[in-house]
Amino acid sequence: AGDTFISCYPNAGLPNPMSDTGFDETPEVTSRLLHEFAAEGLVNIVGGCCGTTPQHIGAIHDAVANQAPRVVGRSLFYKEAA
């Protein structure tokens, strides 16, 4: 995957028919997780899929706005210490 763009387009958690939205994950949780991926330099494109709302997308934007995208060509695997 070193020479490709990587996207992360998560659901808002697992489906839950008892939830008002059908999913339990809040915008704060989703955005925190995507911030961690972005801060580690793992993603180029972020978004949201099933169960995400405009509030989720806004929180994701705020969480990753100051993060640099993944450098295409950078290995995603770490070398083990000898």
N, CA, C and O atoms as a GROMACS GRO file, in nm:
protein
  328
    1ALA      N    1   0.082  -0.121   0.000
    1ALA     CA    2   0.000   0.000   0.000
    1ALA      C    3   0.085   0.125   0.000
    1ALA      O    4   0.032   0.236   0.005
    2GLY      N    5   0.217   0.109  -0.006
    2GLY     CA    6   0.304   0.224   0.003
    2GLY      C    7   0.285   0.327  -0.108
    2GLY      O    8   0.307   0.446  -0.086
    3ASP      N    9   0.244   0.283  -0.227
    3ASP     CA   10   0.233   0.375  -0.340
    3ASP      C   11   0.088   0.411  -0.374
    3ASP      O   12   0.060   0.453  -0.486
    4THR      N   13  -0.003   0.396  -0.279
    4THR     CA   14  -0.144   0.426  -0.303
    4THR      C   15  -0.199   0.521  -0.197
    4THR      O   16  -0.141   0.537  -0.090
    5PHE      N   17  -0.310   0.583  -0.230
    5PHE     CA   18  -0.383   0.662  -0.132
    5PHE      C   19  -0.468   0.567  -0.047
    5PHE      O   20  -0.517   0.466  -0.097
    6ILE      N   21  -0.484   0.600   0.080
    6ILE     CA   22  -0.563   0.516   0.170
    6ILE      C   23  -0.676   0.599   0.229
    6ILE      O   24  -0.654   0.710   0.280
    7SER      N   25  -0.798   0.544   0.221
    7SER     CA   26  -0.913   0.613   0.278
    7SER      C   27  -0.967   0.535   0.398
    7SER      O   28  -0.946   0.414   0.409
    8CYS      N   29  -1.034   0.606   0.484
    8CYS     CA   30  -1.100   0.545   0.599
    8CYS      C   31  -1.240   0.604   0.606
    8CYS      O   32  -1.257   0.724   0.625
    9TYR      N   33  -1.339   0.520   0.591
    9TYR     CA   34  -1.478   0.560   0.576
    9TYR      C   35  -1.563   0.475   0.670
    9TYR      O   36  -1.642   0.392   0.624
   10PRO      N   37  -1.549   0.493   0.802
   10PRO     CA   38  -1.611   0.402   0.898
   10PRO      C   39  -1.760   0.424   0.918
   10PRO      O   40  -1.814   0.532   0.893
   11ASN      N   41  -1.826   0.319   0.964
   11ASN     CA   42  -1.962   0.330   1.014
   11ASN      C   43  -1.956   0.397   1.151
   11ASN      O   44  -1.849   0.412   1.210
   12ALA      N   45  -2.071   0.438   1.200
   12ALA     CA   46  -2.081   0.496   1.335
   12ALA      C   47  -2.103   0.383   1.436
   12ALA      O   48  -2.200   0.386   1.512
   13GLY      N   49  -2.013   0.286   1.436
   13GLY     CA   50  -2.024   0.173   1.527
   13GLY      C   51  -2.104   0.060   1.464
   13GLY      O   52  -2.132   0.060   1.344
   14LEU      N   53  -2.141  -0.035   1.547
   14LEU     CA   54  -2.220  -0.149   1.501
   14LEU      C   55  -2.368  -0.112   1.498
   14LEU      O   56  -2.412  -0.032   1.580
   15PRO      N   57  -2.444  -0.171   1.407
   15PRO     CA   58  -2.587  -0.141   1.404
   15PRO      C   59  -2.655  -0.176   1.536
   15PRO      O   60  -2.626  -0.279   1.597
   16ASN      N   61  -2.746  -0.090   1.579
   16ASN     CA   62  -2.823  -0.112   1.701
   16ASN      C   63  -2.965  -0.063   1.676
   16ASN      O   64  -2.989   0.058   1.676
   17PRO      N   65  -3.058  -0.154   1.655
   17PRO     CA   66  -3.195  -0.112   1.625
   17PRO      C   67  -3.262  -0.036   1.740
   17PRO      O   68  -3.366   0.027   1.719
   18MET      N   69  -3.205  -0.041   1.859
   18MET     CA   70  -3.263   0.030   1.973
   18MET      C   71  -3.216   0.176   1.980
   18MET      O   72  -3.270   0.255   2.057
   19SER      N   73  -3.117   0.213   1.900
   19SER     CA   74  -3.065   0.349   1.898
   19SER      C   75  -3.152   0.438   1.811
   19SER      O   76  -3.214   0.391   1.715
   20ASP      N   77  -3.158   0.567   1.843
   20ASP     CA   78  -3.236   0.662   1.764
   20ASP      C   79  -3.189   0.668   1.619
   20ASP      O   80  -3.269   0.684   1.527
   21THR      N   81  -3.058   0.656   1.598
   21THR     CA   82  -3.002   0.666   1.464
   21THR      C   83  -2.975   0.530   1.401
   21THR      O   84  -2.943   0.522   1.282
   22GLY      N   85  -2.987   0.422   1.479
   22GLY     CA   86  -2.954   0.289   1.431
   22GLY      C   87  -2.810   0.250   1.460
   22GLY      O   88  -2.770   0.136   1.436
   23PHE      N   89  -2.731   0.344   1.513
   23PHE     CA   90  -2.591   0.322   1.548
   23PHE      C   91  -2.562   0.395   1.678
   23PHE      O   92  -2.622   0.498   1.706
   24ASP      N   93  -2.469   0.341   1.757
   24ASP     CA   94  -2.441   0.399   1.890
   24ASP      C   95  -2.324   0.498   1.894
   24ASP      O   96  -2.317   0.579   1.986
   25GLU      N   97  -2.234   0.493   1.798
   25GLU     CA   98  -2.111   0.571   1.809
   25GLU      C   99  -2.138   0.720   1.788
   25GLU      O  100  -2.198   0.760   1.688
   26THR      N  101  -2.093   0.800   1.883
   26THR     CA  102  -2.114   0.944   1.877
   26THR      C  103  -2.013   1.010   1.784
   26THR      O  104  -1.910   0.951   1.753
   27PRO      N  105  -2.041   1.132   1.739
   27PRO     CA  106  -1.943   1.205   1.658
   27PRO      C  107  -1.808   1.219   1.729
   27PRO      O  108  -1.703   1.216   1.664
   28GLU      N  109  -1.810   1.235   1.860
   28GLU     CA  110  -1.684   1.252   1.935
   28GLU      C  111  -1.598   1.126   1.928
   28GLU      O  112  -1.477   1.135   1.913
   29VAL      N  113  -1.661   1.011   1.940
   29VAL     CA  114  -1.585   0.885   1.934
   29VAL      C  115  -1.530   0.862   1.794
   29VAL      O  116  -1.411   0.833   1.778
   30THR      N  117  -1.614   0.876   1.693
   30THR     CA  118  -1.570   0.855   1.555
   30THR      C  119  -1.456   0.949   1.520
   30THR      O  120  -1.356   0.907   1.461
   31SER      N  121  -1.470   1.076   1.554
   31SER     CA  122  -1.367   1.174   1.518
   31SER      C  123  -1.237   1.150   1.594
   31SER      O  124  -1.129   1.172   1.540
   32ARG      N  125  -1.246   1.105   1.719
   32ARG     CA  126  -1.124   1.075   1.796
   32ARG      C  127  -1.046   0.960   1.731
   32ARG      O  128  -0.924   0.966   1.720
   33LEU      N  129  -1.118   0.857   1.689
   33LEU     CA  130  -1.052   0.744   1.625
   33LEU      C  131  -0.986   0.784   1.493
   33LEU      O  132  -0.873   0.744   1.465
   34LEU      N  133  -1.056   0.862   1.413
   34LEU     CA  134  -0.997   0.906   1.286
   34LEU      C  135  -0.882   1.002   1.308
   34LEU      O  136  -0.787   1.004   1.230
   35HIS      N  137  -0.888   1.082   1.414
   35HIS     CA  138  -0.775   1.169   1.447
   35HIS      C  139  -0.652   1.085   1.475
   35HIS      O  140  -0.542   1.119   1.431
   36GLU      N  141  -0.668   0.975   1.549
   36GLU     CA  142  -0.554   0.888   1.578
   36GLU      C  143  -0.493   0.832   1.450
   36GLU      O  144  -0.371   0.829   1.436
   37PHE      N  145  -0.577   0.788   1.357
   37PHE     CA  146  -0.526   0.736   1.229
   37PHE      C  147  -0.450   0.845   1.154
   37PHE      O  148  -0.341   0.821   1.101
   38ALA      N  149  -0.507   0.965   1.149
   38ALA     CA  150  -0.444   1.076   1.076
   38ALA      C  151  -0.314   1.119   1.143
   38ALA      O  152  -0.215   1.146   1.075
   39ALA      N  153  -0.314   1.125   1.276
   39ALA     CA  154  -0.193   1.166   1.348
   39ALA      C  155  -0.079   1.068   1.328
   39ALA      O  156   0.038   1.106   1.333
   40GLU      N  157  -0.111   0.941   1.304
   40GLU     CA  158  -0.010   0.839   1.277
   40GLU      C  159   0.033   0.839   1.130
   40GLU      O  160   0.122   0.763   1.092
   41GLY      N  161  -0.028   0.924   1.049
   41GLY     CA  162   0.007   0.931   0.908
   41GLY      C  163  -0.042   0.813   0.827
   41GLY      O  164   0.023   0.771   0.732
   42LEU      N  165  -0.157   0.758   0.866
   42LEU     CA  166  -0.206   0.636   0.802
   42LEU      C  167  -0.308   0.658   0.692
   42LEU      O  168  -0.336   0.565   0.616
   43VAL      N  169  -0.366   0.778   0.680
   43VAL     CA  170  -0.476   0.799   0.586
   43VAL      C  171  -0.456   0.924   0.501
   43VAL      O  172  -0.390   1.020   0.542
   44ASN      N  173  -0.516   0.920   0.381
   44ASN     CA  174  -0.520   1.036   0.292
   44ASN      C  175  -0.658   1.096   0.285
   44ASN      O  176  -0.673   1.218   0.272
   45ILE      N  177  -0.760   1.012   0.294
   45ILE     CA  178  -0.898   1.054   0.276
   45ILE      C  179  -0.980   0.997   0.391
   45ILE      O  180  -0.970   0.879   0.422
   46VAL      N  181  -1.062   1.081   0.454
   46VAL     CA  182  -1.149   1.033   0.561
   46VAL      C  183  -1.292   1.074   0.533
   46VAL      O  184  -1.318   1.169   0.460
   47GLY      N  185  -1.384   1.001   0.590
   47GLY     CA  186  -1.525   1.031   0.572
   47GLY      C  187  -1.606   0.947   0.668
   47GLY      O  188  -1.558   0.907   0.774
   48GLY      N  189  -1.730   0.920   0.630
   48GLY     CA  190  -1.817   0.840   0.715
   48GLY      C  191  -1.918   0.765   0.630
   48GLY      O  192  -1.957   0.811   0.523
   49CYS      N  193  -1.959   0.650   0.679
   49CYS     CA  194  -2.054   0.566   0.606
   49CYS      C  195  -2.180   0.550   0.690
   49CYS      O  196  -2.232   0.648   0.744
   50CYS      N  197  -2.227   0.430   0.701
   50CYS     CA  198  -2.356   0.402   0.767
   50CYS      C  199  -2.361   0.457   0.909
   50CYS      O  200  -2.270   0.435   0.989
   51GLY      N  201  -2.468   0.527   0.937
   51GLY     CA  202  -2.490   0.580   1.071
   51GLY      C  203  -2.425   0.713   1.098
   51GLY      O  204  -2.456   0.777   1.199
   52THR      N  205  -2.334   0.757   1.011
   52THR     CA  206  -2.274   0.888   1.034
   52THR      C  207  -2.372   0.997   0.991
   52THR      O  208  -2.452   0.979   0.899
   53THR      N  209  -2.363   1.109   1.060
   53THR     CA  210  -2.453   1.222   1.038
   53THR      C  211  -2.371   1.344   0.998
   53THR      O  212  -2.248   1.338   1.002
   54PRO      N  213  -2.434   1.452   0.962
   54PRO     CA  214  -2.357   1.575   0.938
   54PRO      C  215  -2.274   1.615   1.060
   54PRO      O  216  -2.167   1.676   1.046
   55GLN      N  217  -2.321   1.582   1.179
   55GLN     CA  218  -2.244   1.613   1.300
   55GLN      C  219  -2.118   1.527   1.307
   55GLN      O  220  -2.013   1.575   1.350
   56HIS      N  221  -2.127   1.402   1.266
   56HIS     CA  222  -2.008   1.316   1.260
   56HIS      C  223  -1.906   1.374   1.162
   56HIS      O  224  -1.788   1.386   1.195
   57ILE      N  225  -1.952   1.411   1.043
   57ILE     CA  226  -1.861   1.462   0.940
   57ILE      C  227  -1.796   1.592   0.986
   57ILE      O  228  -1.677   1.612   0.964
   58GLY      N  229  -1.872   1.679   1.051
   58GLY     CA  230  -1.816   1.803   1.104
   58GLY      C  231  -1.711   1.776   1.210
   58GLY      O  232  -1.606   1.840   1.212
   59ALA      N  233  -1.738   1.681   1.299
   59ALA     CA  234  -1.641   1.646   1.404
   59ALA      C  235  -1.516   1.582   1.344
   59ALA      O  236  -1.405   1.609   1.390
   60ILE      N  237  -1.534   1.499   1.241
   60ILE     CA  238  -1.419   1.439   1.173
   60ILE      C  239  -1.334   1.548   1.109
   60ILE      O  240  -1.212   1.547   1.121
   61HIS      N  241  -1.398   1.641   1.042
   61HIS     CA  242  -1.325   1.752   0.981
   61HIS      C  243  -1.242   1.826   1.085
   61HIS      O  244  -1.123   1.848   1.066
   62ASP      N  245  -1.305   1.862   1.195
   62ASP     CA  246  -1.235   1.936   1.300
   62ASP      C  247  -1.118   1.856   1.356
   62ASP      O  248  -1.014   1.913   1.390
   63ALA      N  249  -1.135   1.724   1.367
   63ALA     CA  250  -1.032   1.639   1.427
   63ALA      C  251  -0.910   1.620   1.338
   63ALA      O  252  -0.799   1.601   1.388
   64VAL      N  253  -0.929   1.624   1.206
   64VAL     CA  254  -0.816   1.596   1.116
   64VAL      C  255  -0.768   1.717   1.037
   64VAL      O  256  -0.672   1.707   0.961
   65ALA      N  257  -0.833   1.831   1.054
   65ALA     CA  258  -0.802   1.949   0.972
   65ALA      C  259  -0.655   1.990   0.980
   65ALA      O  260  -0.600   2.038   0.881
   66ASN      N  261  -0.592   1.973   1.094
   66ASN     CA  262  -0.452   2.015   1.110
   66ASN      C  263  -0.352   1.902   1.091
   66ASN      O  264  -0.233   1.919   1.118
   67GLN      N  265  -0.399   1.787   1.046
   67GLN     CA  266  -0.311   1.672   1.026
   67GLN      C  267  -0.268   1.665   0.879
   67GLN      O  268  -0.348   1.689   0.789
   68ALA      N  269  -0.143   1.632   0.858
   68ALA     CA  270  -0.094   1.612   0.721
   68ALA      C  271  -0.145   1.478   0.669
   68ALA      O  272  -0.157   1.383   0.746
   69PRO      N  273  -0.174   1.470   0.540
   69PRO     CA  274  -0.215   1.341   0.484
   69PRO      C  275  -0.097   1.243   0.482
   69PRO      O  276   0.019   1.284   0.492
   70ARG      N  277  -0.128   1.117   0.471
   70ARG     CA  278  -0.026   1.013   0.462
   70ARG      C  279   0.064   1.041   0.342
   70ARG      O  280   0.017   1.082   0.236
   71VAL      N  281   0.191   1.018   0.360
   71VAL     CA  282   0.287   1.036   0.251
   71VAL      C  283   0.281   0.912   0.163
   71VAL      O  284   0.316   0.802   0.206
   72VAL      N  285   0.236   0.930   0.039
   72VAL     CA  286   0.229   0.818  -0.054
   72VAL      C  287   0.372   0.772  -0.080
   72VAL      O  288   0.461   0.852  -0.107
   73GLY      N  289   0.392   0.642  -0.072
   73GLY     CA  290   0.525   0.585  -0.088
   73GLY      C  291   0.585   0.542   0.044
   73GLY      O  292   0.681   0.464   0.046
   74ARG      N  293   0.530   0.592   0.156
   74ARG     CA  294   0.580   0.554   0.288
   74ARG      C  295   0.524   0.417   0.325
   74ARG      O  296   0.405   0.392   0.311
   75SER      N  297   0.609   0.329   0.372
   75SER     CA  298   0.566   0.197   0.413
   75SER      C  299   0.474   0.207   0.534
   75SER      O  300   0.494   0.292   0.621
   76LEU      N  301   0.375   0.122   0.540
   76LEU     CA  302   0.286   0.117   0.655
   76LEU      C  303   0.335   0.020   0.761
   76LEU      O  304   0.275   0.008   0.868
   77PHE      N  305   0.443  -0.049   0.732
   77PHE     CA  306   0.495  -0.149   0.825
   77PHE      C  307   0.620  -0.096   0.892
   77PHE      O  308   0.701  -0.028   0.830
   78TYR      N  309   0.634  -0.128   1.018
   78TYR     CA  310   0.750  -0.086   1.095
   78TYR      C  311   0.850  -0.200   1.098
   78TYR      O  312   0.814  -0.316   1.111
   79LYS      N  313   0.977  -0.164   1.086
   79LYS     CA  314   1.082  -0.265   1.097
   79LYS      C  315   1.102  -0.298   1.244
   79LYS      O  316   1.101  -0.210   1.330
   80GLU      N  317   1.120  -0.426   1.272
   80GLU     CA  318   1.147  -0.466   1.409
   80GLU      C  319   1.291  -0.436   1.442
   80GLU      O  320   1.379  -0.444   1.356
   81ALA      N  321   1.316  -0.401   1.568
   81ALA     CA  322   1.453  -0.374   1.612
   81ALA      C  323   1.534  -0.502   1.606
   81ALA      O  324   1.484  -0.610   1.636
   82ALA      N  325   1.657  -0.489   1.567
   82ALA     CA  326   1.744  -0.607   1.554
   82ALA      C  327   1.791  -0.655   1.689
   82ALA      O  328   1.865  -0.753   1.697
   0.00000   0.00000   0.00000
